[in-house]
Amino acid sequence: MAKPSTPIAILLIAICTHLASAAAAHAAETWRCGNTYTDQPCKGGKAVDVDDSRSEADRRASDAATRRAEMRSAELERTRLKQERDAADRDRKAAAEARRNALAERRIASAERLERARIRKLDREPRKSTMKFKGA
């Protein structure tokens, strides 16, 4: 004789199986809502069939192409980042060189002003005679 819990267990298994298949069928539905896609129905949305009818070879080829595209995009990003770093380094070096040149120009201008001031001062002072007169 079967235990009284056996029919209940069988009933629960049947219900769970039915609910799981219904949930799987519902989860497989995709809805288009305007320009977006979702797994939830929406007002004015349309159910979209998203079954992948490609062969396994086509799927593998597509996956390989996707991986190649991802690798290429990663390579391009690394190249772009390196170029940006190089440009930033060049800009930093150019700015440092410009500061050094400006400082050197200020020093030269200051030295020229001091030299002109020294020459003006000398021009204003009377000159000492270089000849010495010897009286009789």
WORA-V561158 format. One record per pair of residues at least 4 apart in sequence whose C-alpha atoms are under 6 Angstrom apart, sorted by the first residue. I is the first residue (numbers start at 1). J is the second residue. D is the distance in whole Angstrom. If there is no record, write none. Layout:
i=I j=J d=D
i=I j=J d=D
This chain:
i=16 j=20 d=6
i=19 j=23 d=6
i=23 j=27 d=6
i=30 j=38 d=6
i=30 j=39 d=5
i=30 j=47 d=6
i=30 j=48 d=5
i=31 j=37 d=6
i=31 j=38 d=5
i=31 j=39 d=6
i=31 j=41 d=6
i=31 j=46 d=5
i=31 j=47 d=4
i=31 j=48 d=6
i=32 j=36 d=6
i=32 j=37 d=5
i=32 j=45 d=5
i=32 j=46 d=5
i=33 j=37 d=6
i=33 j=45 d=5
i=54 j=58 d=6
i=90 j=94 d=6
